[in-house]
Amino acid sequence: MRDFKDTALLQVEGLTKRYGARIGCADVSFDLWPGEVLGIVGESGSGKSTLLSCLAGHLTPDHGRVLYQGRDTLAMNEPERRVLGRTDWAFVHQNPRDGLRMGVSAGGNVGERLMAVGARNYGAIREAATDWLARVEIDAGRIDDRPRQFSGGMQQRLQIARNLVTGPKLVFMDEPTGGLDVSVQARLLDLLRGLVRDMGLSVILVTHDLAVARLLADRLMVMQGGHVIEHGLTDQVLDDPQAPYTQLLVSSVLQV
Amino acid sequence: MTDHAYNFAYLDEATKRMIRRAILKGIAVPGYQVPFASREMPMPYGWGTGGVQVTAACLTPEDTLKVIDQGADDTTNAVSIRKFFERTGGVETTTHTSEASVIQTRHRIPEEPLREGQILVYQVPIPEPLRFLEPRESETRKMHALEEYGLMHVKLYEDIARHGEISTSYAYPVNVEGRYVMDPSPIPKFDNPKLGGNPAIQLFGAGREQRIYALPPFTEVVSLDFEDHPFQASKADHDCDLCGCATSYLDEVITDDRGGRMFVCSDTDFCESRRSAGHRGRLSPEEMA
C-alpha cells in the first residue's frame, strides 16, 4: 500500500489557537497535497485568518503540529522558518499595501526575494522582474513606477509576482480578491488559475467569496466559530452541502 | 590650561569605563552595533556627541588629538571639538595627520595613510544602514542577527533603475568580514577602499542613536555592489587647483556668480603639506621669487 503520509506537502494535526477564553481556531487537521488548492471558507470571525497565520508561522498556535515536507515548522528555529518564508513559501495579503514595499519600484519589489536569496546580478534580476511583470499582465514600461501609482488590481497582481518570482511550492492567500471590483476580480482569478496550473503550486486560499472558492479550489473546508464543520471536494461541498451552516452559506449567495 | 572643574576629558571615569566596554565589544565583533548609554554632552546632537564620547574614552594625557570636519581642520565643528579637549583634557592637538595619535573625523578619512597605533573616531548620525528601508528597529536587529541583507541590495537596485548607476555617493554600505553590513558614516564612497585593511583602529560613535561600532586593524571590508555594476570609488574629475594633486578627494568651491569655480582638496592638512613641499595647482598664487 502506498504511504500517503510521505507525499503530503503540508500536514496539519490538531491545530488550536485561543485568544484568552475565545477560540481562534480549534482542533484543525488536514493534509495538503502537491499541486492542490485548498479553499477555506466561512464568515468573518470564523477563524480562517487565524488558521492561515498559524500555518504560515505568523502566529504561534497553542496546540497541534504543522509538518512541511515532514519537517515540523513550529519546532523549527526562526532563521530556518524565515528562510522557508522567502524560498518555498509565499504569502499573498488581502491588502497589497501589507505585502508590497510602497516606496520601492515595481521591479525592486519583484527583485527583493531574488536578492534575499543571493541574486547579485542586476541584469538577471531586471530580466526576471520584466518577465514576471509580463506574466501578471503589467506593462513592462511600468517597471520603474512605484506601486503607489498603480491601481488596486495592478497592486494585487504585483504582489503576486513578487511572491512567485522565487518559484515557491506553497502559497498562502488571504482574500486575494477582496476589495477589488468584479471585472478586476475575474481577471485576477483567471491569472491565478493559470499560474497555479502552470507552476503546480499548492495553495491554501482563505476567502469568504464562494465564487472564488468554486473557481480556484480543488477542496474546500468550511469553518464556523473556529471549528471545521465540513470538508470535501469543492463541487461536492457547494452542490450538496451537508452541514446546516454550509447550506445557509451556499443559499446566501446572490444569484444574478 | 586644563579646566580643573572637570575630570580628564570631561566624562567621569565610570562613564568612560562603560564606553570602553562598548568599544571593546565592538572591536571583538567587527561591524556589530553595540548599544551604549550615551551621555548628554555640552553640544547639540548632530555635532558629534557620539564621536566626542568615544574620543573622550580613548584619550590619555599623552595623546595628540586631531579633529577634522569634512577633511578640514579649520571649520567650526573641528575647532570647537579641538578646543573642548584642550580645555577639559589638556591634551596636545595638531592638524598634521602623521603627528596625531587620535583623530576624530566627521565624514572623511585623511588622505595620508594611517599607521598602526593611531585611532580614527568617526561621528555617525544614523548607524543603521537598513533604516531607510526598514523603519522598525526590532526588525532591523533581527535582520542583522539572521544576516538577511537582501534589502540592502534593493536600495542599490533602485539606484541603478532610476539613475543608470549606483548613485549612492556617501554612507555607502559595506560588508565587514563577510558578516555584518555596516554604515561607514557619511564618508564619500571615495574613502570606502581605505576602510578595509587599515592599520589604524577605526571606531564609530553615534550619540543620539546610542550605538558604537568598530573596525579593528586590518579588517576585511567590502563595499556592496552587483556583479554587472561593480563598486566604483568616485571623485570629481579634476586636479586640486591649489596643490595640483590628481588623486585626492576634492571640494567644489563657487568663486563668483558667473559660474566660476575651483576644486580644492577637502583634506586641508594634506593640501597644505603638498603646497609647502612646492606643489602648485592651476590657481596657485604666483611665486614671490
Interface residues (C-beta under 8 A of the other chain):
Chain A: E78 P79 R82 R101 V104 S105 G107 G108 G111 E112 R113 M115 A116 V117 G118 R120 N121 Y122 G123 I125 R126 I143 D144
Chain B: L133 K142 L146 E148 G150 L151 H153 V154 Y157 E158 I160 A161 R162 F226 E227 D228 H229
